[in-house]
Amino acid sequence: MARFNRMTPSDIARYVFPARQQQHRSSLVAPLLCLWACSFVLHASAQAPTKASPGTNEGRQLFESVCAGCHGLDGRGGERGPDIATRQQIVQLSDVELLDILRGGRPAAGMPPFDSFGTAKLNQLVAYLRVLQGKGAVATLPGDPRNGKALFFGKARCSDCHTMQGSGGFLGRDLSTYGATLPPSEIRSGILHPDPANKANKTAVITMRNSQTFAGVIRNEDNFSIQLQSTDGTFHFLTRSGVAKMEFLPQPIMPTDYATTLKPAELDDLVSFLISTSKAVKTEPKDEDE
């Protein structure tokens, strides 16, 4: 291990790949470099003295050295790792569950175990991940949540498509916990500039070979089937072999004119409502029977 720690990635590649095997080098260099980087960081972490200060700086340095290569510097996913900053399945995990994942890794998904880091360093990683998830600091509400609620269920017509704590429409995503991990600026940007490539924000029109036509939002699809929810809430399970044509209407479901139909102060109120409601949902105590 000491010999490899003094070698560069290029040195390792030349050591492992003789000249007669150079034609296979491109397909194997990437995994080798990943293993080299992990071994180097693990070795350096094991040798470095631990610090008593439990701040997030150490966690940030570890995250950027070890985790960012797969999950991105902001934790929102990369080419080799999923989003661990805003993905609700991850955000909702307890610190103990996150530590278990770090210790054991996820070998089937390509994530190595980091148990050799020790509990102190793993706790620093978890603490920094919580910062990325928006739990490290209390967000200042930019407006009045009460006015935002009136806008959500009134003038802004958000509830026509979105559900909030069990009330509202069903075509859009449930926003009950949407504002729990995002900063106010990003929520505001999402309202003003919805993703045009998001199929969940497009109305799909599917014409079957028997001339039946269905319009709604695609909920699931694979190589063999399409699950579509129509505007009346009905789910339709369609086989791809029976589909003659599928197209998306150019106009997105979510309005794109909030910059002109809502005043800046009203946008602040709406953002504040989404944040405050989400935090209230996350802090509600569970029933003992659950």
C-alpha positions, 0 to 999 in steps of 0.5 A: 500500500505504501508503494502505491501511495507514492505513485501517481495514477499514470504510474499505476496505469503503466505498472498494471498495463504492460505494453501489449495490453494497452488496447484494454487500458481505456476500459479499466483505467477509470475503476483503477483510478477510483480504487487508487483515490479511495485507498489514498484518502483512507490511508491519509485519514487513518494517519492524520491526527484527529481534531477535537473540534466537531465543526463542519469544516472537517466534514466538508473536507472529507465529503469533498475528498471522498463523496463529491466525486460520485455525489457532487460537491452539493450532494445533488448527484453526479454521474456515478452517485444519486442525489443525497441532499434533496432526495426524500428517501435519504433526507428522511433517514436518521443519523444512525441509519446514515452511519450504518450506510457509511460503515457498510457501504452499498457494494452492489451500487458501487459504494465502498464501506468507510468503517475504517474512518472511525466513528468521529469522522463519520459523524462529521460527514453526517453533520456536513450532509445535514448542512447540504440537506438544509438542516444546518441553519434555520432559514429566514422566512422572506415573507408572511406564511399566512398570506402565502397560504391564501395565495396557494389555495387562491390567487396563485391556484397552486392547489389546482394541481398540488396537494398540501397536507392532504388538500388540493389537486393530484396532477402535480407533486405533493408539496407538503415537504417540498420546502424542508430542504431547499433554500428560499432562493431555489424555491422561488426560482422553481416557481418562476422557472419550472423545468421545461424538460420535466415530463411531469409538467407536460400534458401527454396526449396518447392515441391508441391503435384503436383510435382511443385518446388519453390525455394526462400526466405520465406517472410511470413508463418502461419499455412495455407499458405506460401508466397515465393519470388523466385530468379526472384522476383516473389511472390508465395502464397502456401497453406500448404495442397498442400505442399509435402516437404519443406527444406532449402539449407545448404549454406546461401544466404549471404556469410560467407567468408568475413573475407578472401575475404575482408581486415580488412580496406575494412570491415571498409570502408563497415561499414562506408558506412552503417552507414553514408548512414543510418544517411543521410536517417534519416536526409533527410527532408520530403516533405511538402505534405507527 
